[in-house]
Amino acid sequence: MENSAITVTAQSISKSFGPARIFEGISFSLVTGESIAVTGPNGSGKSTLCEIVAGIRRPTGGSIEYTLNRQPLCGDGLLSVTGIASPRINPYEALTGMENVEFAARARGIDMSSTLPLFESFGLHRHRGKSLRHYSSGMRQRLKLILAVLHHPALLILDEPGSNLDAEGRRQFAAYIDSLRTRTAIIIATNDMEEARLCCGAVSLA
């Protein structure tokens, strides 16, 4: 998917859970080579908006349209070109880091040899054979990021990507994001202004 051009156009998105309105009137556009930071206080709906854009949840109102190489994109086609890392999505506890990546690679038809540099990029190469039960919270976060970018997604959605990362982990993450900019559309949901500054645009849910 490295050469795929994607567009995302959100018009007046709203989301409610029962009588509780989480957010409303959210509009933005995003194309390959652009990035948006989604900001707002806890409970403002940042994670929910990420899941809506990823096609995991439906909005209560409004619409989102996607194209890939100028062709309409939806359903399984959207999922196949989207990478997401979120506190709500977790790797398999019973597997090692490498086994988690192997499982995801097989599911996506990816050659495992192309995944090995990712362990280096995210500083997890020495721990790839360990069970997740022995991973620290920071190591788990690094693995989530690897799994999100494994298939070179055209659309990358990262919810609190720096969570639990130490200074070196944040540096590695920022460097990797820089390497993706020209070929990926990126959304980062965060309350961390350093992460927000990695993006060229912003959507505030305040």
Secondary structure, 3 states (H helix, E strand, C coil): CCCCCEEEEEEEEEEEECCEEEEEEEEEEEECCCEEEEECCCCCCHHHHHHHHCCCCCCCEEEEEEEECCEEECHHHHHHCEEEECCCCCCCCCCEHHHHHHHHHHHHCCCHHHCHHHHHHCCCHHHCCCEHHHCCHHHHHHHHHHHHHCCCCCEEEEECCCCCCCHHHHHHHHHHHHHHHHHCEEEEECCCHHHHCCCCEEEECC
